[in-house]
Amino acid sequence: LQSSNSLKASYEDWLLTYGLSVSPFHIRWQTAVFNRQFYNWGRWKPRFLYLWFSVGMVFGIVAMFGSVILLGKTLMQTLTQMLTEAPNAQNDRMLQVVVSIISSGLYLRVVPGVNLPVSQLTYFFSAVLISGVIHEVGHGVAAIREQVRFNGFGIFIFIIYPGAFVDLFTTHLQLISPVQQLRIFCAGVWHNFVLGVASFILLFLLPAILFPFYYTGVGALVTEIAEDSPANGPKGLFVGDLVTSLQDCSVYSVEDWNSCLEDISEKSQVGYCISAATLQQLSFPARVYRRLDGTVECCSNNSLTDICFSYSNNLDSHLYACLPARKVIEASKVCRNNMDCQKDFVPSLCVTPSLENQTRLIRVKHPPHIDMLYVGHPMHLQYTVSLSSFVPRQNFLSIDLPVMIETFCKYLISLSGALAVINAVPCFALDGQWILNSFLEATLSSLIVEKQSRELVGFLILLAGSALLAANVALGLWMVTAR
């Protein structure tokens, strides 16, 4: 359109009329519609705003130094992980990805479609946009408070990432004092920090807020089951089921569900108490052979109901029996050895499923249905079943609403915090560049009289900070995509 002689003028007029700017990988929209609202905010209770942005200035300066320490530590951890033979598998877990965003300050490590589930994209982009808008609102209100002319507010999309910006009159920025400049430049990261704290408080108080409609502490409610989940099936889990225990581990919330599964995967397989008479009645002859990992199998590979169990008696400590799993496990208590089963006068033995090293047999209680018996890796069950700690008090209430609020709060906490950390880095083109320059002007003007010398010091620091951030981003993206 710009290269067309007949359409160029009308196209540029159309862009100018609607405040649009289009360039490769970048679309920007700016408007003055919100200027009056920004001026109302900037002139509201001047003394309170002075204190508010003064606290934000202190936070921004601390965040600038803290971000350098954090990025340095993150870089060393990433290099150490690259040199190890067995890297962590954290990139496959969405919640751990979200947590690592705030800990490393690199939300650029999140790559949609690579280590971010497609179902979470709405949360991700909404949280990025809201964090960006709150960030720029901070800059705009602080600028008006310091008598800097406000030209407009806008949003943009860079490749696929949304963001926001404010247009300030540069001449006014240059005329005010360095301390006033610091209040403006630090306002963005300060507002991101406040947004993260507010989201955390909302997440913490969510059970109390939703108490009239949802109750908690009774189990983990199944909200979704993946199509390829091993929990699918006539004797599996269903949406709306309330899970109350895994093996002998009680489940009162989603956190309990996750911790129980992690505990089961880390510990050895538990056994089940069975009377000697029942063992003799249920067992039948079968060929015993060893798998490639050294474990023993004694049942037919075609059996869907029988499992090979190992046990010991006074004479032999390596006995195996192929038994129907449900008959052995139901109405049985868990055990670690035969001593755990000697509480009754009936002779009983502790039989343990003989499974592959990482495989577990897990009994999942979800009354009033019969127990689900799961054989596989515990983490596979964790990834393919979505749960909620909130149980509706009425049938018409949505089981997904609390999960949506929880997930969105977690994204806001992580992404708003990450945006605060990244922008505080003393790096070219980030808020940290202007925070550093104003900080040097406010602190070194009496020590280093020549302005060019102060600018040289700032340039060298910015160069080092930019290199540190670039190294973190490059190595972080490599860890996400290459592994």
C-alpha positions as CSV (number, residue, x, y, z in Angstrom):
1,L,0.0,0.0,0.0
2,Q,2.8,2.4,0.8
3,S,4.5,1.6,-2.6
4,S,1.3,2.3,-4.5
5,N,1.2,5.8,-6.0
6,S,-2.6,5.8,-6.0
7,L,-3.2,4.4,-2.5
8,K,-0.3,5.6,-0.5
9,A,-1.8,9.0,0.5
10,S,-5.2,7.6,1.4
11,Y,-3.6,4.7,3.3
12,E,-1.4,7.0,5.4
13,D,-4.3,9.3,6.1
14,W,-6.4,6.3,7.2
15,L,-3.6,5.2,9.6
16,L,-3.2,8.7,10.9
17,T,-7.0,9.1,11.5
18,Y,-7.2,6.0,13.6
19,G,-3.8,6.4,15.3
20,L,-2.4,3.2,13.8
21,S,1.2,2.4,12.9
22,V,2.1,-0.7,11.0
23,S,5.6,-2.1,10.4
24,P,7.1,-5.6,10.0
25,F,6.1,-7.8,13.0
26,H,4.7,-4.7,14.8
27,I,1.2,-3.1,14.9
28,R,0.7,0.0,17.2
29,W,-2.4,2.0,18.1
30,Q,-2.3,5.3,20.0
31,T,-5.2,7.5,21.1
32,A,-5.8,10.6,23.2
33,V,-9.3,9.4,24.3
34,F,-8.0,8.5,27.8
35,N,-6.0,11.7,28.4
36,R,-8.7,13.3,30.5
37,Q,-8.8,10.2,32.7
38,F,-5.0,10.1,33.1
39,Y,-5.0,13.8,34.1
40,N,-7.8,13.1,36.7
41,W,-5.7,10.2,38.2
42,G,-2.5,12.3,38.1
43,R,-4.1,15.2,40.0
44,W,-5.9,13.1,42.6
45,K,-4.6,13.6,46.1
46,P,-1.2,15.0,45.3
47,R,0.4,14.3,48.7
48,F,-0.7,10.6,48.5
49,L,0.7,10.3,45.0
50,Y,3.9,11.9,46.1
51,L,4.4,9.3,48.8
52,W,3.2,6.5,46.5
53,F,5.6,7.2,43.7
54,S,8.4,8.0,46.2
55,V,8.1,4.5,47.6
56,G,8.0,3.3,44.0
57,M,11.2,5.1,43.3
58,V,13.0,3.3,46.2
59,F,11.6,0.0,45.0
60,G,12.7,0.7,41.4
61,I,16.3,1.4,42.5
62,V,16.4,-1.7,44.7
63,A,14.9,-3.7,41.9
64,M,17.5,-2.5,39.5
65,F,20.4,-3.8,41.6
66,G,18.5,-6.9,42.6
67,S,17.7,-7.8,39.0
68,V,21.4,-7.8,38.1
69,I,22.1,-10.2,41.0
70,L,19.1,-12.4,40.1
71,L,20.1,-12.6,36.4
72,G,23.7,-13.4,37.3
73,K,22.5,-16.2,39.6
74,T,20.1,-17.5,36.9
75,L,22.9,-17.5,34.3
76,M,25.1,-19.5,36.5
77,Q,22.3,-22.0,37.2
78,T,21.5,-22.3,33.5
79,L,25.2,-23.0,32.7
80,T,25.4,-25.6,35.4
81,Q,22.3,-27.3,34.1
82,M,23.6,-27.3,30.6
83,L,26.8,-29.1,31.7
84,T,24.9,-31.8,33.6
85,E,24.0,-35.1,31.9
86,A,20.4,-35.2,33.3
87,P,18.7,-31.8,33.0
88,N,15.6,-31.1,34.9
89,A,12.3,-31.8,33.2
90,Q,10.7,-28.7,34.5
91,N,10.0,-27.3,31.1
92,D,7.3,-29.9,30.6
93,R,5.2,-28.8,33.6
94,M,3.1,-25.7,33.1
95,L,2.9,-24.7,36.7
96,Q,6.6,-25.0,37.2
97,V,7.2,-23.0,34.1
98,V,5.1,-20.2,35.6
99,V,7.0,-20.3,38.9
100,S,10.3,-20.3,37.0
101,I,9.2,-17.1,35.2
102,I,9.1,-15.1,38.4
103,S,12.2,-16.7,39.9
104,S,14.4,-16.0,36.8
105,G,12.7,-12.9,35.6
106,L,12.6,-14.1,32.1
107,Y,9.0,-14.5,30.8
108,L,10.7,-14.7,27.3
109,R,11.5,-18.3,28.2
110,V,7.8,-19.1,27.8
111,V,7.3,-20.1,24.2
112,P,3.6,-20.6,23.2
113,G,3.1,-24.1,21.7
114,V,6.5,-25.3,23.0
115,N,6.4,-25.3,26.8
116,L,3.1,-23.5,27.2
117,P,-0.1,-25.5,26.7
118,V,-2.4,-24.2,24.0
119,S,-5.3,-24.2,26.5
120,Q,-3.4,-21.7,28.6
121,L,-2.7,-19.1,25.8
122,T,-5.7,-17.0,26.7
123,Y,-4.5,-16.7,30.3
124,F,-1.0,-16.0,29.2
125,F,-1.7,-13.2,26.7
126,S,-4.4,-11.6,28.8
127,A,-2.0,-11.5,31.8
128,V,0.8,-10.0,29.6
129,L,-1.6,-7.3,28.3
130,I,-2.9,-6.4,31.7
131,S,0.5,-6.3,33.2
132,G,1.7,-4.0,30.4
133,V,-1.3,-1.7,30.7
134,I,-0.8,-1.4,34.5
135,H,2.9,-0.8,33.9
136,E,2.2,2.1,31.5
137,V,-0.5,3.6,33.6
138,G,2.1,3.9,36.4
139,H,4.4,5.9,34.0
140,G,1.6,8.1,32.8
141,V,0.1,9.0,36.2
142,A,3.6,9.7,37.6
143,A,4.4,11.9,34.7
144,I,1.3,14.0,35.1
145,R,2.0,14.2,38.9
146,E,5.5,15.7,38.0
147,Q,4.0,18.2,35.5
148,V,5.1,16.4,32.4
149,R,2.8,16.7,29.4
150,F,1.0,13.5,28.5
151,N,0.4,13.0,24.8
152,G,-1.5,9.7,24.6
153,F,-1.8,6.1,25.5
154,G,-1.6,3.1,23.2
155,I,-1.3,-0.7,22.8
156,F,0.7,-2.8,20.4
157,I,1.3,-6.3,19.2
158,F,4.9,-7.3,18.5
159,I,4.9,-10.6,16.6
160,I,2.3,-12.3,18.9
161,Y,3.1,-10.6,22.2
162,P,0.7,-7.7,23.3
163,G,1.9,-4.7,25.2
164,A,1.1,-1.0,26.0
165,F,2.9,2.3,26.0
166,V,2.4,6.0,26.9
167,D,3.6,9.0,24.9
168,L,5.2,11.7,27.0
169,F,6.6,15.1,26.0
170,T,10.4,14.5,26.0
171,T,11.4,18.1,26.5
172,H,9.5,18.2,29.8
173,L,11.2,15.0,30.9
174,Q,14.6,16.5,30.4
175,L,13.8,19.7,32.3
176,I,12.7,18.2,35.6
177,S,15.1,17.0,38.3
178,P,16.7,13.5,38.3
179,V,14.7,12.6,41.4
180,Q,11.5,13.5,39.6
181,Q,12.6,11.5,36.6
182,L,13.2,8.5,38.9
183,R,9.7,8.7,40.2
184,I,8.4,8.5,36.6
185,F,10.8,5.8,35.4
186,C,10.3,3.6,38.5
187,A,6.5,3.9,38.4
188,G,6.1,1.1,35.9
189,V,8.0,-1.7,37.8
190,W,6.4,-0.4,41.0
191,H,2.9,-0.9,39.6
192,N,3.8,-4.3,38.3
193,F,5.0,-5.3,41.8
194,V,1.8,-4.0,43.3
195,L,-0.3,-5.9,40.8
196,G,1.6,-9.1,41.6
197,V,1.0,-8.6,45.3
198,A,-2.7,-7.8,44.8
199,S,-3.1,-11.0,42.7
200,F,-1.3,-13.0,45.4
201,I,-3.7,-11.6,48.1
202,L,-6.7,-12.4,45.9
203,L,-5.4,-16.0,45.4
204,F,-4.8,-16.4,49.1
205,L,-8.2,-15.1,50.1
206,L,-10.1,-16.9,47.3
207,P,-11.5,-19.7,49.5
208,A,-13.0,-17.1,51.8
209,I,-14.3,-15.0,49.0
210,L,-16.0,-18.0,47.3
211,F,-17.1,-19.6,50.6
212,P,-20.8,-18.7,50.1
213,F,-20.8,-20.6,46.8
214,Y,-18.0,-23.2,47.1
215,Y,-16.5,-25.2,50.0
216,T,-13.0,-26.6,50.3
217,G,-11.0,-29.1,52.4
218,V,-13.1,-32.2,51.4
219,G,-11.1,-33.5,48.5
220,A,-10.0,-32.7,44.9
221,L,-12.8,-32.3,42.4
222,V,-12.2,-33.7,38.9
223,T,-12.8,-30.9,36.3
224,E,-11.3,-32.3,33.2
225,I,-9.8,-35.6,31.9
226,A,-7.6,-35.7,28.8
227,E,-8.7,-38.1,26.1
228,D,-5.5,-40.1,26.3
229,S,-5.6,-40.2,30.1
230,P,-5.2,-43.6,31.8
231,A,-8.0,-42.5,34.2
232,N,-10.5,-42.8,31.4
233,G,-12.7,-45.9,31.4
234,P,-15.8,-47.4,33.0
235,K,-14.0,-47.9,36.3
236,G,-11.9,-44.7,36.0
237,L,-12.5,-41.1,37.0
238,F,-15.3,-38.9,35.7
239,V,-15.8,-35.1,35.7
240,G,-17.4,-34.2,39.0
241,D,-15.9,-37.0,41.0
242,L,-14.4,-36.1,44.3
243,V,-11.0,-37.8,45.0
244,T,-10.4,-38.3,48.7
245,S,-7.3,-40.4,48.9
246,L,-4.4,-42.0,46.9
247,Q,-3.2,-45.2,48.5
248,D,-3.0,-44.3,52.2
249,C,-2.4,-40.6,51.5
250,S,-5.5,-38.4,52.2
251,V,-6.5,-35.8,49.7
252,Y,-8.2,-32.6,50.9
253,S,-7.1,-30.3,48.0
254,V,-5.3,-30.2,44.7
255,E,-2.0,-29.5,46.6
256,D,-2.5,-32.8,48.5
257,W,-3.2,-34.6,45.2
258,N,0.1,-33.3,43.7
259,S,2.1,-34.0,46.9
260,C,0.7,-37.5,47.3
261,L,1.6,-38.4,43.7
262,E,5.1,-37.0,44.1
263,D,5.5,-38.9,47.3
264,I,4.2,-42.1,45.7
265,S,6.6,-41.7,42.8
266,E,9.6,-41.1,45.0
267,K,9.0,-44.0,47.4
268,S,8.9,-47.7,46.7
269,Q,5.7,-49.4,45.9
270,V,3.5,-50.2,48.9
271,G,2.1,-53.6,49.5
272,Y,-1.3,-54.9,50.6
273,C,-2.2,-57.3,53.4
274,I,-3.8,-60.5,52.4
275,S,-4.5,-63.7,54.4
276,A,-2.5,-66.7,53.6
277,A,-5.6,-68.7,52.8
278,T,-6.9,-66.1,50.3
279,L,-3.4,-65.9,48.7
280,Q,-3.4,-69.7,48.2
281,Q,-7.0,-69.6,46.8
282,L,-6.5,-66.7,44.3
283,S,-3.0,-67.5,43.0
284,F,-2.5,-69.8,40.1
285,P,0.7,-71.2,38.5
286,A,2.4,-68.9,36.0
287,R,5.8,-68.6,34.3
288,V,8.2,-66.3,36.0
289,Y,10.7,-64.2,34.0
290,R,12.7,-61.1,34.4
291,R,12.2,-57.9,32.5
292,L,15.0,-55.8,31.0
293,D,15.2,-53.6,34.0
294,G,15.6,-56.6,36.4
295,T,12.1,-56.7,37.8
296,V,10.1,-59.9,37.7
297,E,6.9,-60.6,35.8
298,C,4.7,-63.6,36.5
299,C,1.5,-62.9,34.7
300,S,0.4,-63.1,31.0
301,N,1.0,-59.9,29.1
302,N,-2.5,-60.1,27.8
303,S,-4.1,-59.9,31.2
304,L,-5.9,-56.7,32.0
305,T,-7.0,-57.7,35.5
306,D,-4.1,-59.7,37.0
307,I,-0.9,-58.3,38.4
308,C,2.3,-60.1,39.5
309,F,2.8,-59.7,43.3
310,S,5.9,-60.5,45.2
311,Y,5.9,-61.6,48.9
312,S,8.0,-63.5,51.4
313,N,7.4,-66.1,54.1
314,N,9.6,-67.6,56.8
315,L,11.3,-69.9,54.3
316,D,11.7,-67.9,51.1
317,S,11.9,-64.1,50.7
318,H,11.4,-64.1,46.9
319,L,8.0,-65.6,46.0
320,Y,5.7,-64.5,43.2
321,A,2.1,-65.0,42.5
322,C,-0.2,-63.8,39.7
323,L,-3.3,-62.4,41.4
324,P,-6.5,-60.5,40.4
325,A,-5.6,-57.0,41.4
326,R,-9.0,-55.7,42.5
327,K,-9.8,-58.7,44.8
328,V,-6.4,-58.3,46.5
329,I,-6.5,-54.6,47.0
330,E,-10.1,-53.8,47.8
331,A,-10.8,-53.9,51.5
332,S,-7.1,-54.4,52.2
333,K,-4.8,-52.1,54.1
334,V,-1.4,-51.0,52.8
335,C,1.8,-52.4,54.3
336,R,5.6,-52.4,53.9
337,N,6.4,-55.8,55.3
338,N,4.7,-58.8,56.9
339,M,4.9,-57.2,60.4
340,D,2.4,-54.5,59.3
341,C,-0.2,-57.3,58.7
342,Q,0.2,-59.2,62.0
343,K,-2.4,-57.3,64.0
344,D,-5.0,-60.0,63.7
345,F,-4.9,-63.7,64.7
346,V,-5.4,-64.7,61.0
347,P,-2.0,-65.4,59.3
348,S,-1.5,-62.6,56.7
349,L,1.2,-61.7,54.3
350,C,2.2,-58.4,52.7
351,V,2.1,-58.8,48.9
352,T,3.7,-56.1,46.8
353,P,3.1,-55.5,43.1
354,S,6.1,-56.5,41.0
355,L,6.2,-53.7,38.5
356,E,8.8,-51.9,36.4
357,N,11.0,-49.4,38.3
358,Q,9.1,-46.2,37.6
359,T,5.6,-47.8,37.5
360,R,3.2,-47.8,40.4
361,L,-0.1,-49.4,41.3
362,I,-2.2,-46.7,42.9
363,R,-5.6,-47.0,44.5
364,V,-7.7,-43.9,44.0
365,K,-10.7,-43.4,46.2
366,H,-13.6,-41.3,44.8
367,P,-16.7,-42.3,46.7
368,P,-19.4,-43.4,46.2
369,H,-17.8,-45.1,43.1
370,I,-15.6,-48.1,43.4
371,D,-11.9,-47.4,43.7
372,M,-9.9,-46.8,40.6
373,L,-6.8,-48.9,40.2
374,Y,-4.1,-47.2,38.2
375,V,-1.0,-48.9,36.9
376,G,1.6,-46.5,35.3
377,H,3.8,-43.6,36.1
378,P,2.3,-41.3,38.8
379,M,3.2,-38.2,36.8
380,H,1.2,-39.4,33.8
381,L,-1.9,-39.5,36.0
382,Q,-1.1,-36.0,37.4
383,Y,-0.7,-34.4,33.9
384,T,-3.8,-35.8,32.3
385,V,-6.3,-35.1,35.1
386,S,-7.3,-31.6,36.0
387,L,-8.7,-30.9,39.5
388,S,-10.0,-28.2,41.7
389,S,-10.1,-27.7,45.5
390,F,-13.5,-25.9,45.2
391,V,-16.6,-28.0,45.4
392,P,-19.9,-26.2,44.3
393,R,-22.6,-25.9,47.0
394,Q,-25.3,-25.9,44.3
395,N,-25.5,-28.0,41.1
396,F,-25.9,-25.0,38.9
397,L,-22.6,-23.4,39.9
398,S,-19.7,-23.9,37.5
399,I,-16.9,-26.2,38.6
400,D,-14.5,-24.4,36.2
401,L,-14.9,-20.8,37.6
402,P,-12.6,-21.1,40.6
403,V,-10.0,-22.9,38.5
404,M,-10.1,-20.0,36.0
405,I,-9.7,-17.4,38.7
406,E,-6.8,-19.4,40.3
407,T,-5.0,-19.9,37.0
408,F,-5.4,-16.2,36.0
409,C,-4.1,-15.0,39.4
410,K,-1.1,-17.2,39.1
411,Y,-0.3,-15.9,35.6
412,L,-0.7,-12.3,36.8
413,I,1.6,-12.9,39.8
414,S,4.3,-14.5,37.5
415,L,4.1,-12.3,34.4
416,S,3.7,-9.0,36.3
417,G,6.6,-9.9,38.5
418,A,8.7,-11.0,35.5
419,L,7.9,-7.7,33.8
420,A,9.0,-5.7,36.8
421,V,12.3,-7.7,37.0
422,I,13.0,-7.4,33.3
423,N,12.3,-3.7,33.0
424,A,14.4,-2.9,36.1
425,V,17.5,-4.4,34.4
426,P,20.0,-1.7,33.5
427,C,19.8,-2.6,29.8
428,F,19.4,-0.5,26.6
429,A,15.7,0.2,25.6
430,L,14.3,-0.9,28.9
431,D,13.2,1.2,31.9
432,G,16.4,0.2,33.6
433,Q,18.3,2.4,31.2
434,W,16.5,5.5,32.2
435,I,16.4,4.5,35.9
436,L,20.2,4.1,35.8
437,N,20.8,7.4,34.0
438,S,18.7,9.3,36.4
439,F,20.2,7.5,39.4
440,L,23.7,8.4,38.3
441,E,22.7,12.0,37.7
442,A,21.2,12.2,41.2
443,T,24.1,10.5,43.0
444,L,27.3,11.1,41.1
445,S,26.9,14.7,39.9
446,S,29.0,15.9,42.9
447,L,31.6,13.2,42.6
448,I,32.0,13.1,38.8
449,V,31.6,16.7,37.7
450,E,31.8,16.2,33.9
451,K,28.5,15.0,32.3
452,Q,30.3,13.1,29.6
453,S,32.2,11.0,32.3
454,R,28.9,10.2,34.0
455,E,27.4,9.1,30.7
456,L,30.4,6.9,30.0
457,V,30.0,5.2,33.3
458,G,26.3,4.7,32.6
459,F,27.1,3.4,29.1
460,L,29.5,0.8,30.4
461,I,27.0,-0.4,33.0
462,L,24.2,-0.6,30.4
463,L,26.5,-2.6,28.1
464,A,27.2,-5.1,30.8
465,G,23.5,-5.3,31.8
466,S,22.5,-5.8,28.2
467,A,25.0,-8.6,27.7
468,L,23.8,-10.3,30.9
469,L,20.2,-10.1,29.9
470,A,20.9,-11.3,26.3
471,A,22.9,-14.3,27.6
472,N,20.0,-15.3,29.9
473,V,17.5,-15.0,27.1
474,A,19.6,-16.9,24.6
475,L,20.5,-19.7,27.0
476,G,16.9,-19.8,28.3
477,L,15.4,-20.2,24.8
478,W,18.0,-22.8,24.0
479,M,17.0,-24.8,27.1
480,V,13.4,-24.6,26.2
481,T,13.6,-25.5,22.5
482,A,16.7,-27.7,22.3
483,R,15.8,-30.0,25.2
